[in-house]
């Protein structure tokens, strides 16, 4: 799985772009924010994030 965070001249806003098995998923900004919040929550739960 490839994960890209950043800017794209093709899209108007920063977001998260995922490539899974050659298929691209581009998150809307609100979805990307929920994704990051969830990942941080899991990271705290498992002790990966202070």
mmCIF entry with sequence, helices, sheets and N, C-alpha, C, O atoms, coordinates in Angstrom:
data_MODEL
# 
_entry.id   MODEL 
# 
_entity.id                         1 
_entity.type                       polymer 
_entity.pdbx_number_of_molecules   1 
# 
_entity_poly.entity_id                      1 
_entity_poly.type                           'polypeptide(L)' 
_entity_poly.nstd_linkage                   no 
_entity_poly.nstd_monomer                   no 
_entity_poly.pdbx_seq_one_letter_code       
;(UNK)(UNK)(UNK)(UNK)(UNK)(UNK)(UNK)(UNK)(UNK)(UNK)(UNK)(UNK)(UNK)(UNK)(UNK)(UNK)
(UNK)(UNK)(UNK)(UNK)(UNK)(UNK)(UNK)(UNK)(UNK)(UNK)(UNK)(UNK)(UNK)(UNK)(UNK)(UNK)
(UNK)(UNK)(UNK)(UNK)(UNK)(UNK)(UNK)(UNK)(UNK)(UNK)(UNK)(UNK)(UNK)(UNK)(UNK)(UNK)
(UNK)(UNK)
;
_entity_poly.pdbx_seq_one_letter_code_can   XXXXXXXXXXXXXXXXXXXXXXXXXXXXXXXXXXXXXXXXXXXXXXXXXX 
_entity_poly.pdbx_strand_id                 A 
# 
loop_
_entity_poly_seq.entity_id 
_entity_poly_seq.num 
_entity_poly_seq.mon_id 
_entity_poly_seq.hetero 
1 1  UNK n 
1 2  UNK n 
1 3  UNK n 
1 4  UNK n 
1 5  UNK n 
1 6  UNK n 
1 7  UNK n 
1 8  UNK n 
1 9  UNK n 
1 10 UNK n 
1 11 UNK n 
1 12 UNK n 
1 13 UNK n 
1 14 UNK n 
1 15 UNK n 
1 16 UNK n 
1 17 UNK n 
1 18 UNK n 
1 19 UNK n 
1 20 UNK n 
1 21 UNK n 
1 22 UNK n 
1 23 UNK n 
1 24 UNK n 
1 25 UNK n 
1 26 UNK n 
1 27 UNK n 
1 28 UNK n 
1 29 UNK n 
1 30 UNK n 
1 31 UNK n 
1 32 UNK n 
1 33 UNK n 
1 34 UNK n 
1 35 UNK n 
1 36 UNK n 
1 37 UNK n 
1 38 UNK n 
1 39 UNK n 
1 40 UNK n 
1 41 UNK n 
1 42 UNK n 
1 43 UNK n 
1 44 UNK n 
1 45 UNK n 
1 46 UNK n 
1 47 UNK n 
1 48 UNK n 
1 49 UNK n 
1 50 UNK n 
# 
_struct_asym.id          A 
_struct_asym.entity_id   1 
# 
_struct_conf.conf_type_id            HELX_P 
_struct_conf.id                      HELX_P1 
_struct_conf.pdbx_PDB_helix_id       AA1 
_struct_conf.beg_label_comp_id       UNK 
_struct_conf.beg_label_asym_id       A 
_struct_conf.beg_label_seq_id        29 
_struct_conf.pdbx_beg_PDB_ins_code   ? 
_struct_conf.end_label_comp_id       UNK 
_struct_conf.end_label_asym_id       A 
_struct_conf.end_label_seq_id        45 
_struct_conf.pdbx_end_PDB_ins_code   ? 
_struct_conf.beg_auth_comp_id        UNK 
_struct_conf.beg_auth_asym_id        A 
_struct_conf.beg_auth_seq_id         29 
_struct_conf.end_auth_comp_id        UNK 
_struct_conf.end_auth_asym_id        A 
_struct_conf.end_auth_seq_id         45 
_struct_conf.pdbx_PDB_helix_class    1 
_struct_conf.details                 ? 
_struct_conf.pdbx_PDB_helix_length   17 
# 
_struct_conf_type.id          HELX_P 
_struct_conf_type.criteria    ? 
_struct_conf_type.reference   ? 
# 
_struct_sheet.id               AA1 
_struct_sheet.type             ? 
_struct_sheet.number_strands   3 
_struct_sheet.details          ? 
# 
loop_
_struct_sheet_order.sheet_id 
_struct_sheet_order.range_id_1 
_struct_sheet_order.range_id_2 
_struct_sheet_order.offset 
_struct_sheet_order.sense 
AA1 1 2 ? anti-parallel 
AA1 2 3 ? anti-parallel 
# 
loop_
_struct_sheet_range.sheet_id 
_struct_sheet_range.id 
_struct_sheet_range.beg_label_comp_id 
_struct_sheet_range.beg_label_asym_id 
_struct_sheet_range.beg_label_seq_id 
_struct_sheet_range.pdbx_beg_PDB_ins_code 
_struct_sheet_range.end_label_comp_id 
_struct_sheet_range.end_label_asym_id 
_struct_sheet_range.end_label_seq_id 
_struct_sheet_range.pdbx_end_PDB_ins_code 
_struct_sheet_range.beg_auth_comp_id 
_struct_sheet_range.beg_auth_asym_id 
_struct_sheet_range.beg_auth_seq_id 
_struct_sheet_range.end_auth_comp_id 
_struct_sheet_range.end_auth_asym_id 
_struct_sheet_range.end_auth_seq_id 
AA1 1 UNK A 2  ? UNK A 6  ? UNK A 2  UNK A 6  
AA1 2 UNK A 15 ? UNK A 20 ? UNK A 15 UNK A 20 
AA1 3 UNK A 23 ? UNK A 26 ? UNK A 23 UNK A 26 
# 
loop_
_atom_site.group_PDB 
_atom_site.id 
_atom_site.type_symbol 
_atom_site.label_atom_id 
_atom_site.label_alt_id 
_atom_site.label_comp_id 
_atom_site.label_asym_id 
_atom_site.label_entity_id 
_atom_site.label_seq_id 
_atom_site.pdbx_PDB_ins_code 
_atom_site.Cartn_x 
_atom_site.Cartn_y 
_atom_site.Cartn_z 
_atom_site.occupancy 
_atom_site.B_iso_or_equiv 
_atom_site.pdbx_formal_charge 
_atom_site.auth_seq_id 
_atom_site.auth_comp_id 
_atom_site.auth_asym_id 
_atom_site.auth_atom_id 
_atom_site.pdbx_PDB_model_num 
ATOM 1   N N  . UNK A 1 1  ? 0.858   -1.170 0.000   1.00 0.00 ? 1  UNK A N  1 
ATOM 2   C CA . UNK A 1 1  ? 0.000   0.000  0.000   1.00 0.00 ? 1  UNK A CA 1 
ATOM 3   C C  . UNK A 1 1  ? 0.897   1.223  0.000   1.00 0.00 ? 1  UNK A C  1 
ATOM 4   O O  . UNK A 1 1  ? 1.848   1.297  0.778   1.00 0.00 ? 1  UNK A O  1 
ATOM 5   N N  . UNK A 1 2  ? 0.607   2.171  -0.854  1.00 0.00 ? 2  UNK A N  1 
ATOM 6   C CA . UNK A 1 2  ? 1.302   3.454  -0.882  1.00 0.00 ? 2  UNK A CA 1 
ATOM 7   C C  . UNK A 1 2  ? 0.382   4.501  -0.286  1.00 0.00 ? 2  UNK A C  1 
ATOM 8   O O  . UNK A 1 2  ? -0.808  4.541  -0.597  1.00 0.00 ? 2  UNK A O  1 
ATOM 9   N N  . UNK A 1 3  ? 0.934   5.346  0.568   1.00 0.00 ? 3  UNK A N  1 
ATOM 10  C CA . UNK A 1 3  ? 0.157   6.449  1.136   1.00 0.00 ? 3  UNK A CA 1 
ATOM 11  C C  . UNK A 1 3  ? 0.884   7.740  0.814   1.00 0.00 ? 3  UNK A C  1 
ATOM 12  O O  . UNK A 1 3  ? 2.086   7.862  1.049   1.00 0.00 ? 3  UNK A O  1 
ATOM 13  N N  . UNK A 1 4  ? 0.162   8.687  0.283   1.00 0.00 ? 4  UNK A N  1 
ATOM 14  C CA . UNK A 1 4  ? 0.742   9.979  -0.054  1.00 0.00 ? 4  UNK A CA 1 
ATOM 15  C C  . UNK A 1 4  ? -0.024  11.067 0.690   1.00 0.00 ? 4  UNK A C  1 
ATOM 16  O O  . UNK A 1 4  ? -1.253  11.121 0.649   1.00 0.00 ? 4  UNK A O  1 
ATOM 17  N N  . UNK A 1 5  ? 0.717   11.921 1.363   1.00 0.00 ? 5  UNK A N  1 
ATOM 18  C CA . UNK A 1 5  ? 0.135   13.097 1.987   1.00 0.00 ? 5  UNK A CA 1 
ATOM 19  C C  . UNK A 1 5  ? 0.689   14.299 1.236   1.00 0.00 ? 5  UNK A C  1 
ATOM 20  O O  . UNK A 1 5  ? 1.890   14.369 0.975   1.00 0.00 ? 5  UNK A O  1 
ATOM 21  N N  . UNK A 1 6  ? -0.156  15.219 0.895   1.00 0.00 ? 6  UNK A N  1 
ATOM 22  C CA . UNK A 1 6  ? 0.432   16.394 0.285   1.00 0.00 ? 6  UNK A CA 1 
ATOM 23  C C  . UNK A 1 6  ? -0.478  17.142 -0.635  1.00 0.00 ? 6  UNK A C  1 
ATOM 24  O O  . UNK A 1 6  ? -1.705  17.063 -0.574  1.00 0.00 ? 6  UNK A O  1 
ATOM 25  N N  . UNK A 1 7  ? 0.182   17.866 -1.483  1.00 0.00 ? 7  UNK A N  1 
ATOM 26  C CA . UNK A 1 7  ? -0.514  18.757 -2.398  1.00 0.00 ? 7  UNK A CA 1 
ATOM 27  C C  . UNK A 1 7  ? -0.471  18.178 -3.805  1.00 0.00 ? 7  UNK A C  1 
ATOM 28  O O  . UNK A 1 7  ? 0.473   17.489 -4.191  1.00 0.00 ? 7  UNK A O  1 
ATOM 29  N N  . UNK A 1 8  ? -1.486  18.469 -4.530  1.00 0.00 ? 8  UNK A N  1 
ATOM 30  C CA . UNK A 1 8  ? -1.533  18.044 -5.912  1.00 0.00 ? 8  UNK A CA 1 
ATOM 31  C C  . UNK A 1 8  ? -2.016  19.223 -6.746  1.00 0.00 ? 8  UNK A C  1 
ATOM 32  O O  . UNK A 1 8  ? -2.988  19.891 -6.391  1.00 0.00 ? 8  UNK A O  1 
ATOM 33  N N  . UNK A 1 9  ? -1.340  19.469 -7.839  1.00 0.00 ? 9  UNK A N  1 
ATOM 34  C CA . UNK A 1 9  ? -1.784  20.557 -8.715  1.00 0.00 ? 9  UNK A CA 1 
ATOM 35  C C  . UNK A 1 9  ? -3.093  20.203 -9.397  1.00 0.00 ? 9  UNK A C  1 
ATOM 36  O O  . UNK A 1 9  ? -3.775  21.079 -9.929  1.00 0.00 ? 9  UNK A O  1 
ATOM 37  N N  . UNK A 1 10 ? -3.449  18.917 -9.385  1.00 0.00 ? 10 UNK A N  1 
ATOM 38  C CA . UNK A 1 10 ? -4.685  18.476 -10.017 1.00 0.00 ? 10 UNK A CA 1 
ATOM 39  C C  . UNK A 1 10 ? -5.899  18.744 -9.134  1.00 0.00 ? 10 UNK A C  1 
ATOM 40  O O  . UNK A 1 10 ? -6.991  19.003 -9.639  1.00 0.00 ? 10 UNK A O  1 
ATOM 41  N N  . UNK A 1 11 ? -5.709  18.683 -7.796  1.00 0.00 ? 11 UNK A N  1 
ATOM 42  C CA . UNK A 1 11 ? -6.814  18.858 -6.855  1.00 0.00 ? 11 UNK A CA 1 
ATOM 43  C C  . UNK A 1 11 ? -6.680  20.198 -6.131  1.00 0.00 ? 11 UNK A C  1 
ATOM 44  O O  . UNK A 1 11 ? -5.575  20.707 -5.943  1.00 0.00 ? 11 UNK A O  1 
ATOM 45  N N  . UNK A 1 12 ? -7.812  20.754 -5.734  1.00 0.00 ? 12 UNK A N  1 
ATOM 46  C CA . UNK A 1 12 ? -7.826  22.087 -5.143  1.00 0.00 ? 12 UNK A CA 1 
ATOM 47  C C  . UNK A 1 12 ? -7.345  22.133 -3.697  1.00 0.00 ? 12 UNK A C  1 
ATOM 48  O O  . UNK A 1 12 ? -6.884  23.182 -3.247  1.00 0.00 ? 12 UNK A O  1 
ATOM 49  N N  . UNK A 1 13 ? -7.437  21.032 -2.954  1.00 0.00 ? 13 UNK A N  1 
ATOM 50  C CA . UNK A 1 13 ? -7.082  21.076 -1.539  1.00 0.00 ? 13 UNK A CA 1 
ATOM 51  C C  . UNK A 1 13 ? -6.162  19.926 -1.151  1.00 0.00 ? 13 UNK A C  1 
ATOM 52  O O  . UNK A 1 13 ? -6.127  18.885 -1.808  1.00 0.00 ? 13 UNK A O  1 
ATOM 53  N N  . UNK A 1 14 ? -5.408  20.141 -0.055  1.00 0.00 ? 14 UNK A N  1 
ATOM 54  C CA . UNK A 1 14 ? -4.551  19.089 0.473   1.00 0.00 ? 14 UNK A CA 1 
ATOM 55  C C  . UNK A 1 14 ? -5.427  17.957 0.988   1.00 0.00 ? 14 UNK A C  1 
ATOM 56  O O  . UNK A 1 14 ? -6.521  18.189 1.501   1.00 0.00 ? 14 UNK A O  1 
ATOM 57  N N  . UNK A 1 15 ? -4.941  16.743 0.849   1.00 0.00 ? 15 UNK A N  1 
ATOM 58  C CA . UNK A 1 15 ? -5.724  15.607 1.299   1.00 0.00 ? 15 UNK A CA 1 
ATOM 59  C C  . UNK A 1 15 ? -4.821  14.405 1.470   1.00 0.00 ? 15 UNK A C  1 
ATOM 60  O O  . UNK A 1 15 ? -3.599  14.540 1.529   1.00 0.00 ? 15 UNK A O  1 
ATOM 61  N N  . UNK A 1 16 ? -5.421  13.230 1.548   1.00 0.00 ? 16 UNK A N  1 
ATOM 62  C CA . UNK A 1 16 ? -4.697  11.970 1.625   1.00 0.00 ? 16 UNK A CA 1 
ATOM 63  C C  . UNK A 1 16 ? -5.076  11.161 0.390   1.00 0.00 ? 16 UNK A C  1 
ATOM 64  O O  . UNK A 1 16 ? -6.249  11.020 0.044   1.00 0.00 ? 16 UNK A O  1 
ATOM 65  N N  . UNK A 1 17 ? -4.057  10.644 -0.250  1.00 0.00 ? 17 UNK A N  1 
ATOM 66  C CA . UNK A 1 17 ? -4.244  9.853  -1.450  1.00 0.00 ? 17 UNK A CA 1 
ATOM 67  C C  . UNK A 1 17 ? -3.732  8.454  -1.160  1.00 0.00 ? 17 UNK A C  1 
ATOM 68  O O  . UNK A 1 17 ? -2.566  8.302  -0.796  1.00 0.00 ? 17 UNK A O  1 
ATOM 69  N N  . UNK A 1 18 ? -4.545  7.445  -1.306  1.00 0.00 ? 18 UNK A N  1 
ATOM 70  C CA . UNK A 1 18 ? -4.158  6.064  -1.041  1.00 0.00 ? 18 UNK A CA 1 
ATOM 71  C C  . UNK A 1 18 ? -4.127  5.278  -2.341  1.00 0.00 ? 18 UNK A C  1 
ATOM 72  O O  . UNK A 1 18 ? -4.977  5.456  -3.213  1.00 0.00 ? 18 UNK A O  1 
ATOM 73  N N  . UNK A 1 19 ? -3.139  4.414  -2.455  1.00 0.00 ? 19 UNK A N  1 
ATOM 74  C CA . UNK A 1 19 ? -3.102  3.442  -3.545  1.00 0.00 ? 19 UNK A CA 1 
ATOM 75  C C  . UNK A 1 19 ? -3.107  2.069  -2.910  1.00 0.00 ? 19 UNK A C  1 
ATOM 76  O O  . UNK A 1 19 ? -2.186  1.714  -2.174  1.00 0.00 ? 19 UNK A O  1 
ATOM 77  N N  . UNK A 1 20 ? -4.146  1.293  -3.194  1.00 0.00 ? 20 UNK A N  1 
ATOM 78  C CA . UNK A 1 20 ? -4.279  -0.055 -2.645  1.00 0.00 ? 20 UNK A CA 1 
ATOM 79  C C  . UNK A 1 20 ? -4.469  -1.003 -3.826  1.00 0.00 ? 20 UNK A C  1 
ATOM 80  O O  . UNK A 1 20 ? -5.441  -0.899 -4.574  1.00 0.00 ? 20 UNK A O  1 
ATOM 81  N N  . UNK A 1 21 ? -3.531  -1.922 -3.978  1.00 0.00 ? 21 UNK A N  1 
ATOM 82  C CA . UNK A 1 21 ? -3.592  -2.893 -5.078  1.00 0.00 ? 21 UNK A CA 1 
ATOM 83  C C  . UNK A 1 21 ? -3.815  -2.214 -6.425  1.00 0.00 ? 21 UNK A C  1 
ATOM 84  O O  . UNK A 1 21 ? -4.584  -2.700 -7.254  1.00 0.00 ? 21 UNK A O  1 
ATOM 85  N N  . UNK A 1 22 ? -3.145  -1.098 -6.636  1.00 0.00 ? 22 UNK A N  1 
ATOM 86  C CA . UNK A 1 22 ? -3.234  -0.398 -7.912  1.00 0.00 ? 22 UNK A CA 1 
ATOM 87  C C  . UNK A 1 22 ? -4.469  0.455  -8.096  1.00 0.00 ? 22 UNK A C  1 
ATOM 88  O O  . UNK A 1 22 ? -4.664  1.042  -9.160  1.00 0.00 ? 22 UNK A O  1 
ATOM 89  N N  . UNK A 1 23 ? -5.311  0.533  -7.069  1.00 0.00 ? 23 UNK A N  1 
ATOM 90  C CA . UNK A 1 23 ? -6.523  1.346  -7.157  1.00 0.00 ? 23 UNK A CA 1 
ATOM 91  C C  . UNK A 1 23 ? -6.358  2.571  -6.270  1.00 0.00 ? 23 UNK A C  1 
ATOM 92  O O  . UNK A 1 23 ? -5.933  2.459  -5.120  1.00 0.00 ? 23 UNK A O  1 
ATOM 93  N N  . UNK A 1 24 ? -6.693  3.734  -6.802  1.00 0.00 ? 24 UNK A N  1 
ATOM 94  C CA . UNK A 1 24 ? -6.524  4.984  -6.063  1.00 0.00 ? 24 UNK A CA 1 
ATOM 95  C C  . UNK A 1 24 ? -7.790  5.369  -5.319  1.00 0.00 ? 24 UNK A C  1 
ATOM 96  O O  . UNK A 1 24 ? -8.903  5.223  -5.824  1.00 0.00 ? 24 UNK A O  1 
ATOM 97  N N  . UNK A 1 25 ? -7.590  5.863  -4.108  1.00 0.00 ? 25 UNK A N  1 
ATOM 98  C CA . UNK A 1 25 ? -8.672  6.425  -3.310  1.00 0.00 ? 25 UNK A CA 1 
ATOM 99  C C  . UNK A 1 25 ? -8.234  7.824  -2.904  1.00 0.00 ? 25 UNK A C  1 
ATOM 100 O O  . UNK A 1 25 ? -7.175  7.995  -2.301  1.00 0.00 ? 25 UNK A O  1 
ATOM 101 N N  . UNK A 1 26 ? -9.028  8.802  -3.226  1.00 0.00 ? 26 UNK A N  1 
ATOM 102 C CA . UNK A 1 26 ? -8.731  10.181 -2.874  1.00 0.00 ? 26 UNK A CA 1 
ATOM 103 C C  . UNK A 1 26 ? -9.786  10.629 -1.879  1.00 0.00 ? 26 UNK A C  1 
ATOM 104 O O  . UNK A 1 26 ? -10.978 10.642 -2.188  1.00 0.00 ? 26 UNK A O  1 
ATOM 105 N N  . UNK A 1 27 ? -9.344  10.994 -0.687  1.00 0.00 ? 27 UNK A N  1 
ATOM 106 C CA . UNK A 1 27 ? -10.281 11.376 0.367   1.00 0.00 ? 27 UNK A CA 1 
ATOM 107 C C  . UNK A 1 27 ? -10.649 12.846 0.264   1.00 0.00 ? 27 UNK A C  1 
ATOM 108 O O  . UNK A 1 27 ? -9.800  13.701 0.015   1.00 0.00 ? 27 UNK A O  1 
ATOM 109 N N  . UNK A 1 28 ? -11.921 13.120 0.461   1.00 0.00 ? 28 UNK A N  1 
ATOM 110 C CA . UNK A 1 28 ? -12.344 14.505 0.636   1.00 0.00 ? 28 UNK A CA 1 
ATOM 111 C C  . UNK A 1 28 ? -11.692 15.007 1.920   1.00 0.00 ? 28 UNK A C  1 
ATOM 112 O O  . UNK A 1 28 ? -11.355 14.205 2.791   1.00 0.00 ? 28 UNK A O  1 
ATOM 113 N N  . UNK A 1 29 ? -11.515 16.287 2.049   1.00 0.00 ? 29 UNK A N  1 
ATOM 114 C CA . UNK A 1 29 ? -10.814 16.847 3.209   1.00 0.00 ? 29 UNK A CA 1 
ATOM 115 C C  . UNK A 1 29 ? -11.467 16.426 4.525   1.00 0.00 ? 29 UNK A C  1 
ATOM 116 O O  . UNK A 1 29 ? -10.754 16.086 5.470   1.00 0.00 ? 29 UNK A O  1 
ATOM 117 N N  . UNK A 1 30 ? -12.776 16.437 4.616   1.00 0.00 ? 30 UNK A N  1 
ATOM 118 C CA . UNK A 1 30 ? -13.467 16.040 5.858   1.00 0.00 ? 30 UNK A CA 1 
ATOM 119 C C  . UNK A 1 30 ? -13.200 14.568 6.176   1.00 0.00 ? 30 UNK A C  1 
ATOM 120 O O  . UNK A 1 30 ? -12.999 14.211 7.337   1.00 0.00 ? 30 UNK A O  1 
ATOM 121 N N  . UNK A 1 31 ? -13.197 13.731 5.170   1.00 0.00 ? 31 UNK A N  1 
ATOM 122 C CA . UNK A 1 31 ? -12.911 12.307 5.370   1.00 0.00 ? 31 UNK A CA 1 
ATOM 123 C C  . UNK A 1 31 ? -11.461 12.110 5.788   1.00 0.00 ? 31 UNK A C  1 
ATOM 124 O O  . UNK A 1 31 ? -11.178 11.304 6.674   1.00 0.00 ? 31 UNK A O  1 
ATOM 125 N N  . UNK A 1 32 ? -10.542 12.836 5.162   1.00 0.00 ? 32 UNK A N  1 
ATOM 126 C CA . UNK A 1 32 ? -9.129  12.746 5.533   1.00 0.00 ? 32 UNK A CA 1 
ATOM 127 C C  . UNK A 1 32 ? -8.929  13.149 6.990   1.00 0.00 ? 32 UNK A C  1 
ATOM 128 O O  . UNK A 1 32 ? -8.139  12.529 7.701   1.00 0.00 ? 32 UNK A O  1 
ATOM 129 N N  . UNK A 1 33 ? -9.637  14.178 7.437   1.00 0.00 ? 33 UNK A N  1 
ATOM 130 C CA . UNK A 1 33 ? -9.517  14.621 8.835   1.00 0.00 ? 33 UNK A CA 1 
ATOM 131 C C  . UNK A 1 33 ? -10.010 13.521 9.783   1.00 0.00 ? 33 UNK A C  1 
ATOM 132 O O  . UNK A 1 33 ? -9.361  13.250 10.794  1.00 0.00 ? 33 UNK A O  1 
ATOM 133 N N  . UNK A 1 34 ? -11.135 12.891 9.478   1.00 0.00 ? 34 UNK A N  1 
ATOM 134 C CA . UNK A 1 34 ? -11.645 11.786 10.303  1.00 0.00 ? 34 UNK A CA 1 
ATOM 135 C C  . UNK A 1 34 ? -10.668 10.612 10.304  1.00 0.00 ? 34 UNK A C  1 
ATOM 136 O O  . UNK A 1 34 ? -10.455 9.980  11.339  1.00 0.00 ? 34 UNK A O  1 
ATOM 137 N N  . UNK A 1 35 ? -10.076 10.321 9.144   1.00 0.00 ? 35 UNK A N  1 
ATOM 138 C CA . UNK A 1 35 ? -9.098  9.240  9.018   1.00 0.00 ? 35 UNK A CA 1 
ATOM 139 C C  . UNK A 1 35 ? -7.910  9.493  9.943   1.00 0.00 ? 35 UNK A C  1 
ATOM 140 O O  . UNK A 1 35 ? -7.492  8.596  10.676  1.00 0.00 ? 35 UNK A O  1 
ATOM 141 N N  . UNK A 1 36 ? -7.368  10.699 9.911   1.00 0.00 ? 36 UNK A N  1 
ATOM 142 C CA . UNK A 1 36 ? -6.217  11.050 10.747  1.00 0.00 ? 36 UNK A CA 1 
ATOM 143 C C  . UNK A 1 36 ? -6.586  10.986 12.224  1.00 0.00 ? 36 UNK A C  1 
ATOM 144 O O  . UNK A 1 36 ? -5.814  10.462 13.026  1.00 0.00 ? 36 UNK A O  1 
ATOM 145 N N  . UNK A 1 37 ? -7.739  11.503 12.593  1.00 0.00 ? 37 UNK A N  1 
ATOM 146 C CA . UNK A 1 37 ? -8.178  11.455 13.997  1.00 0.00 ? 37 UNK A CA 1 
ATOM 147 C C  . UNK A 1 37 ? -8.320  10.008 14.470  1.00 0.00 ? 37 UNK A C  1 
ATOM 148 O O  . UNK A 1 37 ? -7.947  9.683  15.597  1.00 0.00 ? 37 UNK A O  1 
ATOM 149 N N  . UNK A 1 38 ? -8.852  9.150  13.621  1.00 0.00 ? 38 UNK A N  1 
ATOM 150 C CA . UNK A 1 38 ? -9.023  7.738  13.975  1.00 0.00 ? 38 UNK A CA 1 
ATOM 151 C C  . UNK A 1 38 ? -7.677  7.036  14.112  1.00 0.00 ? 38 UNK A C  1 
ATOM 152 O O  . UNK A 1 38 ? -7.465  6.273  15.054  1.00 0.00 ? 38 UNK A O  1 
ATOM 153 N N  . UNK A 1 39 ? -6.781  7.291  13.187  1.00 0.00 ? 39 UNK A N  1 
ATOM 154 C CA . UNK A 1 39 ? -5.447  6.683  13.257  1.00 0.00 ? 39 UNK A CA 1 
ATOM 155 C C  . UNK A 1 39 ? -4.732  7.136  14.524  1.00 0.00 ? 39 UNK A C  1 
ATOM 156 O O  . UNK A 1 39 ? -4.081  6.325  15.183  1.00 0.00 ? 39 UNK A O  1 
ATOM 157 N N  . UNK A 1 40 ? -4.840  8.400  14.873  1.00 0.00 ? 40 UNK A N  1 
ATOM 158 C CA . UNK A 1 40 ? -4.222  8.889  16.110  1.00 0.00 ? 40 UNK A CA 1 
ATOM 159 C C  . UNK A 1 40 ? -4.839  8.213  17.328  1.00 0.00 ? 40 UNK A C  1 
ATOM 160 O O  . UNK A 1 40 ? -4.122  7.853  18.262  1.00 0.00 ? 40 UNK A O  1 
ATOM 161 N N  . UNK A 1 41 ? -6.151  8.036  17.331  1.00 0.00 ? 41 UNK A N  1 
ATOM 162 C CA . UNK A 1 41 ? -6.823  7.356  18.439  1.00 0.00 ? 41 UNK A CA 1 
ATOM 163 C C  . UNK A 1 41 ? -6.322  5.927  18.611  1.00 0.00 ? 41 UNK A C  1 
ATOM 164 O O  . UNK A 1 41 ? -6.076  5.483  19.732  1.00 0.00 ? 41 UNK A O  1 
ATOM 165 N N  . UNK A 1 42 ? -6.172  5.214  17.512  1.00 0.00 ? 42 UNK A N  1 
ATOM 166 C CA . UNK A 1 42 ? -5.654  3.847  17.557  1.00 0.00 ? 42 UNK A CA 1 
ATOM 167 C C  . UNK A 1 42 ? -4.206  3.869  18.026  1.00 0.00 ? 42 UNK A C  1 
ATOM 168 O O  . UNK A 1 42 ? -3.793  3.021  18.818  1.00 0.00 ? 42 UNK A O  1 
ATOM 169 N N  . UNK A 1 43 ? -3.440  4.830  17.541  1.00 0.00 ? 43 UNK A N  1 
ATOM 170 C CA . UNK A 1 43 ? -2.047  4.956  17.971  1.00 0.00 ? 43 UNK A CA 1 
ATOM 171 C C  . UNK A 1 43 ? -1.920  5.197  19.464  1.00 0.00 ? 43 UNK A C  1 
ATOM 172 O O  . UNK A 1 43 ? -1.047  4.627  20.118  1.00 0.00 ? 43 UNK A O  1 
ATOM 173 N N  . UNK A 1 44 ? -2.797  6.048  20.008  1.00 0.00 ? 44 UNK A N  1 
ATOM 174 C CA . UNK A 1 44 ? -2.804  6.269  21.476  1.00 0.00 ? 44 UNK A CA 1 
ATOM 175 C C  . UNK A 1 44 ? -3.182  4.988  22.204  1.00 0.00 ? 44 UNK A C  1 
ATOM 176 O O  . UNK A 1 44 ? -2.544  4.630  23.194  1.00 0.00 ? 44 UNK A O  1 
ATOM 177 N N  . UNK A 1 45 ? -4.187  4.310  21.737  1.00 0.00 ? 45 UNK A N  1 
ATOM 178 C CA . UNK A 1 45 ? -4.658  3.089  22.388  1.00 0.00 ? 45 UNK A CA 1 
ATOM 179 C C  . UNK A 1 45 ? -3.555  2.036  22.505  1.00 0.00 ? 45 UNK A C  1 
ATOM 180 O O  . UNK A 1 45 ? -3.392  1.402  23.548  1.00 0.00 ? 45 UNK A O  1 
ATOM 181 N N  . UNK A 1 46 ? -2.804  1.863  21.422  1.00 0.00 ? 46 UNK A N  1 
ATOM 182 C CA . UNK A 1 46 ? -1.751  0.856  21.407  1.00 0.00 ? 46 UNK A CA 1 
ATOM 183 C C  . UNK A 1 46 ? -0.399  1.369  21.916  1.00 0.00 ? 46 UNK A C  1 
ATOM 184 O O  . UNK A 1 46 ? 0.581   0.624  21.940  1.00 0.00 ? 46 UNK A O  1 
ATOM 185 N N  . UNK A 1 47 ? -0.350  2.637  22.322  1.00 0.00 ? 47 UNK A N  1 
ATOM 186 C CA . UNK A 1 47 ? 0.876   3.186  22.889  1.00 0.00 ? 47 UNK A CA 1 
ATOM 187 C C  . UNK A 1 47 ? 1.911   3.587  21.854  1.00 0.00 ? 47 UNK A C  1 
ATOM 188 O O  . UNK A 1 47 ? 3.088   3.735  22.184  1.00 0.00 ? 47 UNK A O  1 
ATOM 189 N N  . UNK A 1 48 ? 1.494   3.765  20.615  1.00 0.00 ? 48 UNK A N  1 
ATOM 190 C CA . UNK A 1 48 ? 2.417   4.206  19.564  1.00 0.00 ? 48 UNK A CA 1 
ATOM 191 C C  . UNK A 1 48 ? 2.591   5.722  19.557  1.00 0.00 ? 48 UNK A C  1 
ATOM 192 O O  . UNK A 1 48 ? 3.581   6.236  19.036  1.00 0.00 ? 48 UNK A O  1 
ATOM 193 N N  . UNK A 1 49 ? 1.627   6.434  20.138  1.00 0.00 ? 49 UNK A N  1 
ATOM 194 C CA . UNK A 1 49 ? 1.639   7.904  20.165  1.00 0.00 ? 49 UNK A CA 1 
ATOM 195 C C  . UNK A 1 49 ? 1.585   8.343  21.621  1.00 0.00 ? 49 UNK A C  1 
ATOM 196 O O  . UNK A 1 49 ? 0.796   7.820  22.408  1.00 0.00 ? 49 UNK A O  1 
ATOM 197 N N  . UNK A 1 50 ? 2.426   9.304  21.971  1.00 0.00 ? 50 UNK A N  1 
ATOM 198 C CA . UNK A 1 50 ? 2.426   9.819  23.352  1.00 0.00 ? 50 UNK A CA 1 
ATOM 199 C C  . UNK A 1 50 ? 1.323   10.841 23.550  1.00 0.00 ? 50 UNK A C  1 
ATOM 200 O O  . UNK A 1 50 ? 1.170   11.380 24.646  1.00 0.00 ? 50 UNK A O  1 
# 
